[in-house]
């Protein structure tokens, strides 16, 4: 269980590689990196969008397939090629008039470090880098790409009374 007042959370921001995608990247013959996605993560993310939470992707990767996947789930803020993730993070705070304590960010490695230090609720998958685990409030029991996104989204939605509480949960 996340030790935080989850009723305060209005936004969940995620890294992709090592968080919503497993840490191994397969290379397509044309050189394009291919990522895995977890179907249960996807369900939870689209439900969170339908329930009115701000969901964003902040990734250093530039693969258009990533944009297509997450926009297909209803996520409007898919930030690709984020070299310094604090820039996108601060832009999202301004865009949605959010306070840091209203934001959960899930990252797994050194490029996520600075954002994790800024958010109210820093989270990471079970297989995150030790430096990341050391600064996170919550370490999921799931590895990156294997349901850690679903884990945090589900906990937030349950705490807010939005999990299996209305038609969005059942796809009606």
N, C-alpha and C positions, 0 to 999 in steps of 0.2 A: 504494500500500500504506500502511496505517495504521502509523505508527511508534509502537507501544505494545504492551505485552505483553497481547495479546487473550485469553490464557488466563485472565486475572484477571477479565474482564468477566462479571458475573452478571445485569446489568440494562441494558436499552436503553430510554431515554425519548425521545419524539419530540414536537415541535411539529407542528401540522397545516398551517396556511396557509403556503405557501412552502417546505414541507419534504415532507410526504406528499401535499400538494395543490399544484397549480401556483399561481403568485402571482396569477392573474386569477380573480376570483370573479364568476360569472354570477348575476344577481338573478332569481329566480322572480317571475312577475307578482304573487304575494302578498307580495313583499318579502323572502322568505326567501333568504339567500345559498346558492348551490349550489356545491359543490366538485367538483373532479375527483379521481379516485383512480387510482393506477398498479397494474395487475394484478400485475406482478412484485414490487412492494413488498409487496402483500397476501400473495402466496405466501410470501415470505421471512418476513414477520411471523408468520403462522400456524405456519410451521415452527419458528421460534425459540421460540414458546410450547410447541409439542409437545416440543421438545428441553429444556425446563425453564428457559429464561431468563425473567426477569421483564421483561415488555414493558409500557410505560405510555404513554398519550397525555396530554400536558399542553398544553391550548390555551385561548386567551382566547375563542375562539368558543363559541357556545351552541347550535349547530344539532344537533338530535336525530338527524339523518341521520348525523352524524359518529359519535355514540355507537353507533348501530345497525351501521354499517359495521365499526368496530373490535371491538365486542363479538362480532360475527359471525365474526371471525377468531380468537376465543378470548381476546382481551385483556380482562382483568377490570378493570384500572385505567384508566378513561377519564375524565379530569378536564376537564370543560367549564367555561367561564367563569372560568378561572384568571387573575385580574387581576395577582396577584403570584405568579409561578410558583415562587419559592423556597419558598413555603408548602407547595404540593403535593409538591415535590421532597423537602423535609425529612420530610413525613408518609410518603412512600414509603420513604425510607431507614429510618425507624423500623419501619414495618410489616414490612419484609423483612429487617431487621437488616443493612443494607448499609453498606459503607464507601464514601466518595466515589470511591476508586480502582477500585471494582468497577462503576462506572456510566459508560455512554456516554450523552451527551445530544446530540441533533441539533436545532439551531435555526438560524434564518436572519436574525432581525432584532432590533431593540433590546429588545423584551419578553423575549427569551431571554438577554440579556447576563448578568444576575446568576446565572442557573442555570449557564450555560456556565463562569462563573468558579469555581463550586463543585465541579463534577464532575471525576472523574479524566481522562475522555476527552471533551473538547469537540469536536464535529464540526459541519460545516455543508455545505449544498449549494454548488455552483459559483457560483450567482447570489445568494449571501447578501450582506447589507450589508457594506461595507468594515470597519466597526467590529467585526463578528462574525468575519469572516475573520482579523482581526488577533489574535484571542485563541484561535482554534481550533487544535488539534493536527493535525486532518485536515480538508481541504477536498475533498469528493467531486468527481470529474470530471463528475458528473451534476447537472443543475439540479433544483430543488425540483419535485416532482410528476412527475418523469421518471426515477425509478429511484435516487435518492440513498439512499433507505431500504434498498432491496435491496442496494446497494453496501456499506453498513456492516454490515448483518446477515450477508450472505454472507461477508464477511471474518472476522467474529467466529466464525461457525459453522465455517468452514474451519480456522481456527487452533485450534479446540477439537475438531477431528476429528468434527464433527457434520453436515457438509454432504455429502449423498449417501452417508451411512454406514449408514443403517438405514431401516426401512420407512416412517418418517414422511416421508422425502424424496420417496418415490414415491406417497404417498397411500394406502398399503395398510393 
